[in-house]
């Protein structure tokens, strides 16, 4: 009984934190980014970042715990099925996104700095690549849970 409650709680913690992480990333890249060309809304970014760091950490850790619960803590089950390999690949797409979130918050101020030129490739490519990786992770995880049975 406690096992079912734990599985239920971790599943929904993982689900909600993952959707919120993806949603906040979408908001910053596709909504706030284009509107904030002159930097008027730059004060919002640190506040959003305060939520993204714990959400991404909770999402990844709860995903790892959920994986171990679903394979009954037997790593052979993870590495002996297509389900396991797809789960690993999907999870690996979120790791670079997580590191970018963590290191960008420590190495530089999140605020947009006016009058500072950056390379055009960095400004345009990295956020979309990050969002693509996170979207691939979400898509694979939804596909795995909907169309594969846990071995």
Residue frames as a rotation matrix with the C-alpha (Angstrom) as fourth column:
UNK 1
0.568 0.823 0.000 0.00
0.823 -0.568 0.000 0.00
0.000 0.000 -1.000 0.00
UNK 2
0.509 -0.441 -0.739 2.75
0.103 -0.822 0.561 2.47
-0.855 -0.361 -0.373 0.92
UNK 3
-0.558 -0.724 0.405 4.53
0.447 0.148 0.882 1.51
-0.699 0.673 0.241 -2.28
UNK 4
-0.096 0.623 0.776 1.49
0.981 -0.072 0.179 2.54
0.167 0.779 -0.605 -4.35
UNK 5
0.839 0.387 -0.383 1.18
0.479 -0.859 0.182 5.85
-0.258 -0.336 -0.906 -2.50
UNK 6
0.081 -0.908 -0.410 4.89
0.084 -0.404 0.911 6.57
-0.993 -0.108 0.044 -2.98
UNK 7
-0.601 -0.252 0.759 4.67
0.718 0.247 0.651 5.69
-0.351 0.936 0.032 -6.68
UNK 8
0.366 0.844 0.392 1.60
0.918 -0.397 0.000 7.93
0.155 0.360 -0.920 -7.07
UNK 9
0.783 -0.076 -0.617 3.21
0.244 -0.875 0.418 10.90
-0.572 -0.478 -0.667 -5.29
UNK 10
-0.258 -0.958 -0.125 6.52
0.137 -0.164 0.977 10.66
-0.956 0.235 0.173 -7.13
UNK 11
-0.364 0.184 0.913 4.74
0.919 0.230 0.320 10.26
-0.152 0.956 -0.253 -10.47
UNK 12
0.622 0.714 0.322 2.73
0.754 -0.656 -0.001 13.43
0.211 0.243 -0.947 -10.02
UNK 13
0.561 -0.555 -0.615 5.62
0.085 -0.700 0.709 15.40
-0.824 -0.450 -0.345 -8.53
UNK 14
-0.501 -0.786 0.362 7.66
0.412 0.152 0.899 14.40
-0.761 0.599 0.247 -11.58
UNK 15
-0.108 0.562 0.820 4.84
0.992 0.008 0.125 15.18
0.063 0.827 -0.558 -13.99
UNK 16
0.846 0.519 -0.126 4.04
0.530 -0.844 0.084 18.62
-0.063 -0.138 -0.988 -12.58
UNK 17
0.356 -0.780 -0.515 7.66
0.010 -0.548 0.836 19.71
-0.935 -0.303 -0.187 -12.13
UNK 18
-0.531 -0.554 0.641 8.51
0.614 0.270 0.742 18.60
-0.585 0.787 0.197 -15.68
UNK 19
0.172 0.678 0.715 5.55
0.959 -0.280 0.035 20.42
0.224 0.679 -0.699 -17.22
UNK 20
0.892 0.132 -0.433 6.32
0.291 -0.900 0.326 23.56
-0.346 -0.416 -0.841 -15.23
UNK 21
-0.067 -0.987 -0.146 9.98
0.195 -0.157 0.968 23.43
-0.978 0.036 0.203 -16.26
UNK 22
-0.515 -0.071 0.854 9.01
0.838 0.170 0.519 23.07
-0.182 0.983 -0.028 -19.90
UNK 23
0.478 0.829 0.291 6.33
0.859 -0.510 0.040 25.75
0.181 0.231 -0.956 -19.62
UNK 24
0.700 -0.289 -0.652 8.61
0.160 -0.827 0.538 28.30
-0.696 -0.481 -0.533 -18.00
UNK 25
-0.443 -0.875 0.194 11.26
0.352 0.029 0.935 27.61
-0.824 0.483 0.296 -20.62
UNK 26
-0.209 0.485 0.849 8.66
0.972 0.005 0.236 28.12
0.110 0.875 -0.472 -23.35
UNK 27
0.777 0.580 -0.243 7.50
0.617 -0.778 0.118 31.37
-0.120 -0.242 -0.963 -21.73
UNK 28
0.323 -0.734 -0.598 11.02
0.080 -0.608 0.790 32.81
-0.943 -0.302 -0.138 -21.45
UNK 29
-0.625 -0.686 0.373 12.12
0.390 0.140 0.910 31.85
-0.676 0.714 0.180 -24.97
UNK 30
-0.594 0.414 0.690 9.00
0.778 0.080 0.623 32.43
0.203 0.907 -0.370 -27.05
UNK 31
0.520 0.846 0.118 7.02
0.767 -0.523 0.373 35.05
0.377 -0.103 -0.920 -25.13
UNK 32
0.772 -0.228 -0.593 9.28
0.313 -0.676 0.667 37.06
-0.553 -0.700 -0.451 -22.84
UNK 33
-0.223 -0.953 0.207 12.30
0.662 0.008 0.749 37.00
-0.716 0.304 0.629 -25.16
UNK 34
-0.369 0.089 0.925 10.64
0.861 -0.341 0.376 38.70
0.349 0.936 0.049 -28.16
UNK 35
0.689 0.700 0.185 8.76
0.557 -0.676 0.482 41.19
0.463 -0.230 -0.856 -25.96
UNK 36
0.805 -0.394 -0.443 11.85
0.298 -0.377 0.877 42.09
-0.513 -0.838 -0.186 -23.95
UNK 37
0.481 -0.642 0.597 14.05
0.780 0.002 -0.626 43.40
0.400 0.767 0.502 -26.77
UNK 38
0.230 -0.374 0.899 14.69
-0.123 -0.927 -0.354 46.68
0.965 -0.029 -0.259 -24.93
UNK 39
-0.619 -0.603 -0.503 15.12
0.331 0.380 -0.864 45.04
0.712 -0.702 -0.035 -21.52
UNK 40
-0.286 0.574 0.767 12.04
-0.696 -0.675 0.245 46.46
0.658 -0.464 0.592 -19.82
UNK 41
0.744 0.665 0.058 11.08
-0.556 0.569 0.605 43.06
0.370 -0.483 0.794 -18.38
UNK 42
-0.054 -0.879 -0.473 14.56
-0.231 0.472 -0.851 41.97
0.972 0.063 -0.228 -17.35
UNK 43
-0.536 -0.128 0.834 13.63
-0.828 -0.110 -0.550 42.09
0.163 -0.986 -0.047 -13.68
UNK 44
0.577 0.804 0.145 11.26
-0.814 0.580 0.020 39.16
-0.068 -0.130 0.989 -14.27
UNK 45
0.400 -0.450 -0.799 14.03
-0.399 0.699 -0.594 36.82
0.825 0.556 0.100 -15.41
UNK 46
-0.709 -0.688 0.155 15.74
-0.454 0.277 -0.847 36.36
0.540 -0.670 -0.509 -12.00
UNK 47
-0.263 0.697 0.668 12.37
-0.869 0.130 -0.477 35.58
-0.419 -0.706 0.571 -10.44
UNK 48
0.726 0.485 -0.488 11.63
-0.668 0.667 -0.331 32.99
0.165 0.566 0.807 -13.09
UNK 49
-0.024 -0.845 -0.534 15.10
-0.401 0.497 -0.769 31.56
0.916 0.196 -0.351 -12.63
UNK 50
-0.599 -0.129 0.790 14.39
-0.801 0.085 -0.593 31.15
0.010 -0.988 -0.154 -8.91
UNK 51
0.367 0.814 0.450 11.63
-0.730 0.552 -0.403 28.71
-0.577 -0.180 0.797 -9.88
UNK 52
0.685 -0.080 -0.724 13.38
-0.604 0.493 -0.626 26.98
0.407 0.866 0.290 -12.77
UNK 53
-0.383 -0.922 -0.046 16.37
-0.716 0.328 -0.615 25.77
0.583 -0.203 -0.787 -10.75
UNK 54
-0.606 0.152 0.780 14.37
-0.599 0.558 -0.574 23.88
-0.523 -0.815 -0.247 -8.08
UNK 55
0.514 0.856 -0.049 11.78
-0.660 0.358 -0.660 22.69
-0.548 0.372 0.749 -10.63
UNK 56
0.448 -0.413 -0.793 14.44
-0.690 0.404 -0.600 21.23
0.569 0.816 -0.104 -12.90
UNK 57
-0.666 -0.708 0.235 16.21
-0.678 0.444 -0.585 19.61
0.310 -0.549 -0.776 -9.96
UNK 58
-0.268 0.670 0.692 12.96
-0.607 0.441 -0.661 18.11
-0.749 -0.597 0.288 -8.65
UNK 59
0.654 0.553 -0.515 12.05
-0.734 0.300 -0.609 16.93
-0.182 0.777 0.603 -12.15
UNK 60
0.064 -0.721 -0.690 15.34
-0.670 0.481 -0.565 15.12
0.739 0.499 -0.453 -12.72
UNK 61
-0.806 -0.417 0.419 15.60
-0.585 0.457 -0.670 13.62
0.088 -0.785 -0.613 -9.24
UNK 62
-0.050 0.862 0.505 11.98
-0.639 0.361 -0.679 12.47
-0.767 -0.357 0.533 -9.18
UNK 63
0.604 0.206 -0.770 12.48
-0.777 0.366 -0.512 10.96
0.176 0.908 0.381 -12.65
UNK 64
-0.415 -0.830 -0.373 15.45
-0.614 0.558 -0.558 8.96
0.672 -0.003 -0.741 -11.40
UNK 65
-0.749 0.201 0.631 13.55
-0.526 0.398 -0.751 7.79
-0.403 -0.895 -0.193 -8.32
UNK 66
0.314 0.946 -0.078 10.51
-0.758 0.201 -0.620 6.93
-0.571 0.254 0.780 -10.44
UNK 67
0.248 -0.321 -0.914 12.67
-0.780 0.494 -0.385 4.90
0.575 0.808 -0.128 -12.80
UNK 68
-0.795 -0.607 -0.012 14.11
-0.462 0.618 -0.636 2.89
0.393 -0.500 -0.771 -9.92
UNK 69
-0.407 0.738 0.538 10.63
-0.591 0.237 -0.771 2.31
-0.697 -0.631 0.340 -8.49
UNK 70
0.513 0.705 -0.490 9.32
-0.814 0.217 -0.539 1.12
-0.274 0.675 0.685 -11.86
UNK 71
0.186 -0.494 -0.849 12.17
-0.554 0.661 -0.506 -1.35
0.811 0.565 -0.151 -12.39
UNK 72
0.961 0.253 -0.112 11.99
-0.033 0.508 0.861 -2.58
0.275 -0.824 0.496 -8.78
UNK 73
0.604 -0.783 0.148 15.55
-0.696 -0.427 0.578 -1.37
-0.389 -0.452 -0.803 -8.23
UNK 74
0.331 -0.467 0.820 16.92
0.401 0.856 0.325 -3.95
-0.854 0.221 0.471 -10.70
UNK 75
-0.006 -0.416 -0.909 19.25
-0.575 -0.742 0.343 -2.28
-0.818 0.525 -0.235 -13.21
UNK 76
-0.839 -0.274 0.470 19.15
0.155 0.709 0.688 -5.36
-0.522 0.650 -0.552 -15.47
UNK 77
0.056 0.946 0.320 15.53
0.844 0.127 -0.521 -4.54
-0.533 0.299 -0.791 -16.27
UNK 78
0.527 0.100 -0.844 16.54
-0.117 -0.975 -0.188 -1.03
-0.842 0.198 -0.502 -17.31
UNK 79
-0.221 -0.765 -0.605 19.29
-0.783 -0.231 0.578 -2.18
-0.582 0.601 -0.548 -19.67
UNK 80
-0.843 -0.100 0.528 17.49
0.124 0.919 0.373 -5.18
-0.523 0.380 -0.763 -21.12
UNK 81
0.048 0.928 0.371 14.52
0.846 0.160 -0.509 -3.55
-0.532 0.338 -0.777 -22.81
UNK 82
-0.366 -0.060 0.929 13.70
0.748 -0.613 0.256 -0.98
0.554 0.788 0.269 -25.45
UNK 83
0.730 0.678 0.083 11.67
0.440 -0.560 0.702 0.82
0.522 -0.476 -0.708 -22.80
UNK 84
0.619 -0.560 -0.551 14.79
0.577 -0.152 0.803 1.23
-0.533 -0.814 0.229 -20.68
UNK 85
-0.414 -0.824 0.387 16.95
0.871 -0.236 0.430 2.46
-0.263 0.515 0.816 -23.54
UNK 86
-0.054 0.475 0.879 14.36
0.615 -0.677 0.404 5.02
0.787 0.562 -0.255 -24.62
UNK 87
0.881 0.368 -0.296 14.04
0.440 -0.414 0.797 6.19
0.171 -0.833 -0.527 -21.03
UNK 88
0.185 -0.910 -0.371 17.80
0.726 -0.128 0.676 6.66
-0.662 -0.395 0.637 -20.76
UNK 89
-0.540 -0.366 0.758 17.99
0.819 -0.435 0.373 8.55
0.193 0.823 0.534 -24.07
UNK 90
0.356 0.770 0.530 15.08
0.522 -0.634 0.570 10.76
0.775 0.073 -0.628 -23.09
UNK 91
0.854 -0.063 -0.517 16.62
0.477 -0.303 0.825 11.53
-0.208 -0.951 -0.229 -19.73
UNK 92
-0.123 -0.992 -0.003 19.99
0.864 -0.108 0.491 12.31
-0.488 0.058 0.871 -21.28
UNK 93
-0.171 0.121 0.978 18.44
0.739 -0.641 0.209 15.07
0.652 0.758 0.020 -23.39
UNK 94
0.814 0.548 0.191 17.43
0.283 -0.661 0.695 16.92
0.507 -0.512 -0.693 -20.22
UNK 95
0.469 -0.689 -0.552 20.90
0.819 0.107 0.563 16.85
-0.329 -0.716 0.615 -18.64
UNK 96
-0.546 -0.707 0.450 22.51
0.811 -0.580 0.074 19.52
0.209 0.406 0.890 -20.90
UNK 97
0.100 0.673 0.733 19.49
0.236 -0.732 0.639 21.75
0.966 0.109 -0.232 -20.36
UNK 98
0.867 0.212 -0.451 19.85
0.459 0.010 0.888 21.33
0.193 -0.977 -0.089 -16.60
UNK 99
0.022 -0.949 -0.316 23.55
0.945 -0.083 0.317 22.20
-0.327 -0.305 0.894 -16.69
UNK 100
-0.495 -0.139 0.857 22.88
0.578 -0.789 0.206 25.29
0.648 0.598 0.472 -18.80
UNK 101
0.563 0.763 0.317 20.26
0.181 -0.488 0.854 26.43
0.806 -0.423 -0.413 -16.28
UNK 102
0.777 -0.290 -0.559 22.62
0.609 0.124 0.783 25.86
-0.158 -0.949 0.273 -13.34
UNK 103
-0.185 -0.983 -0.019 25.78
0.938 -0.182 0.295 27.32
-0.293 0.037 0.955 -14.86
UNK 104
-0.278 0.128 0.952 24.11
0.540 -0.799 0.265 30.36
0.795 0.587 0.154 -16.41
UNK 105
0.789 0.600 0.133 22.71
0.216 -0.473 0.854 31.30
0.576 -0.645 -0.502 -13.03
UNK 106
0.686 -0.576 -0.444 26.13
0.572 0.051 0.818 31.08
-0.449 -0.816 0.365 -11.35
UNK 107
-0.230 -0.928 0.292 28.42
0.908 -0.097 0.408 32.47
-0.350 0.359 0.865 -14.02
UNK 108
-0.888 -0.052 0.458 26.47
0.273 -0.860 0.431 35.47
0.371 0.508 0.778 -15.19
UNK 109
-0.695 0.695 -0.186 23.67
-0.232 -0.462 -0.856 37.67
-0.681 -0.551 0.482 -14.17
UNK 110
-0.381 0.628 0.679 20.37
0.783 0.609 -0.124 36.59
-0.492 0.484 -0.724 -15.67
UNK 111
0.407 0.571 -0.713 19.39
0.156 -0.813 -0.562 40.16
-0.900 0.117 -0.419 -16.51
UNK 112
0.526 -0.189 0.829 19.70
0.845 0.010 -0.534 41.26
0.093 0.982 0.164 -20.09
UNK 113
-0.050 -0.632 -0.773 22.54
0.497 -0.687 0.530 43.69
-0.866 -0.358 0.349 -20.37
UNK 114
0.911 0.393 0.126 21.91
0.324 -0.491 -0.808 46.50
-0.256 0.777 -0.575 -22.78
UNK 115
0.751 -0.600 -0.276 24.68
-0.660 -0.681 -0.317 47.88
0.002 0.420 -0.907 -24.95
UNK 116
-0.196 -0.819 0.540 26.60
-0.613 0.532 0.584 44.63
-0.765 -0.217 -0.606 -24.78
UNK 117
0.307 0.254 -0.917 27.00
-0.935 0.259 -0.242 42.84
0.176 0.932 0.318 -28.08
UNK 118
-0.043 -0.273 0.961 27.05
-0.360 0.902 0.240 39.06
-0.932 -0.336 -0.137 -28.23
UNK 119
-0.942 -0.311 -0.129 27.52
-0.236 0.339 0.911 36.78
-0.239 0.888 -0.393 -31.14
UNK 120
-0.244 0.924 -0.296 24.30
-0.967 -0.208 0.149 36.38
0.076 0.322 0.944 -33.14
UNK 121
-0.245 0.137 -0.960 24.58
-0.230 0.954 0.194 32.58
0.942 0.268 -0.202 -33.12
UNK 122
-0.907 -0.140 -0.397 24.64
0.332 0.342 -0.879 32.52
0.259 -0.929 -0.264 -29.32
UNK 123
-0.771 0.636 -0.045 21.64
-0.493 -0.639 -0.591 34.82
-0.404 -0.433 0.806 -28.99
UNK 124
-0.034 0.845 -0.533 19.49
-0.997 0.006 0.074 32.96
0.066 0.534 0.843 -31.47
UNK 125
-0.094 -0.045 -0.995 20.57
-0.464 0.886 0.004 29.34
0.881 0.462 -0.104 -31.40
UNK 126
-0.896 -0.417 -0.151 21.17
-0.090 0.505 -0.858 28.33
0.434 -0.756 -0.490 -27.78
UNK 127
-0.588 0.717 0.374 17.70
-0.645 -0.136 -0.752 29.07
-0.488 -0.684 0.542 -26.34
UNK 128
0.336 0.749 -0.571 16.01
-0.940 0.303 -0.156 27.22
0.056 0.589 0.806 -29.17
UNK 129
-0.237 -0.517 -0.823 18.41
-0.376 0.830 -0.413 24.29
0.896 0.211 -0.391 -28.85
UNK 130
-0.961 -0.064 0.271 17.72
-0.278 0.199 -0.940 24.14
0.006 -0.978 -0.209 -25.11
UNK 131
-0.159 0.982 0.099 13.99
-0.835 -0.080 -0.544 24.19
-0.526 -0.169 0.833 -25.76
UNK 132
0.243 0.183 -0.953 14.36
-0.806 0.585 -0.093 21.50
0.540 0.790 0.289 -28.44
UNK 133
-0.691 -0.565 -0.452 16.24
-0.202 0.750 -0.630 19.21
0.695 -0.344 -0.632 -26.05
UNK 134
-0.840 0.424 0.338 13.65
-0.366 0.015 -0.930 19.73
-0.399 -0.906 0.143 -23.33
UNK 135
0.125 0.919 -0.374 10.83
-0.953 0.007 -0.302 19.10
-0.275 0.395 0.877 -25.82
UNK 136
-0.090 -0.239 -0.967 12.50
-0.573 0.807 -0.146 15.90
0.815 0.541 -0.209 -27.04
UNK 137
-0.963 -0.271 -0.004 12.77
-0.136 0.498 -0.857 14.74
0.234 -0.824 -0.516 -23.43
UNK 138
-0.479 0.852 0.209 9.11
-0.614 -0.156 -0.773 15.50
-0.627 -0.499 0.598 -22.76
UNK 139
0.223 0.579 -0.784 7.97
-0.966 0.238 -0.098 13.84
0.130 0.779 0.613 -25.99
UNK 140
-0.400 -0.450 -0.798 9.99
-0.376 0.875 -0.305 10.70
0.836 0.178 -0.519 -25.39
UNK 141
-0.983 0.021 0.180 8.82
-0.165 0.304 -0.938 10.40
-0.074 -0.952 -0.296 -21.80
UNK 142
-0.149 0.989 -0.020 5.17
-0.798 -0.132 -0.588 10.81
-0.584 -0.072 0.809 -22.77
UNK 143
0.183 0.151 -0.971 5.62
-0.850 0.521 -0.079 8.30
0.494 0.840 0.224 -25.61
UNK 144
-0.724 -0.549 -0.418 7.30
-0.265 0.781 -0.566 5.79
0.637 -0.299 -0.711 -23.31
UNK 145
-0.878 0.381 0.291 4.65
-0.248 0.160 -0.956 6.00
-0.410 -0.911 -0.046 -20.61
UNK 146
0.000 0.966 -0.259 1.75
-0.829 -0.145 -0.540 5.82
-0.559 0.215 0.801 -23.06
UNK 147
0.583 0.285 -0.761 2.85
-0.776 0.472 -0.418 3.16
0.239 0.834 0.497 -25.52
UNK 148
-0.315 -0.700 -0.641 5.28
-0.288 0.714 -0.638 0.97
0.905 -0.016 -0.426 -23.64
UNK 149
0.873 0.478 -0.092 4.54
-0.091 0.346 0.934 -1.26
0.478 -0.807 0.346 -20.75
UNK 150
0.222 -0.805 0.549 7.06
-0.975 -0.201 0.099 -1.30
0.030 -0.557 -0.830 -17.95
UNK 151
-0.067 -0.308 -0.949 9.04
-0.465 0.851 -0.243 -4.54
0.883 0.425 -0.200 -18.29
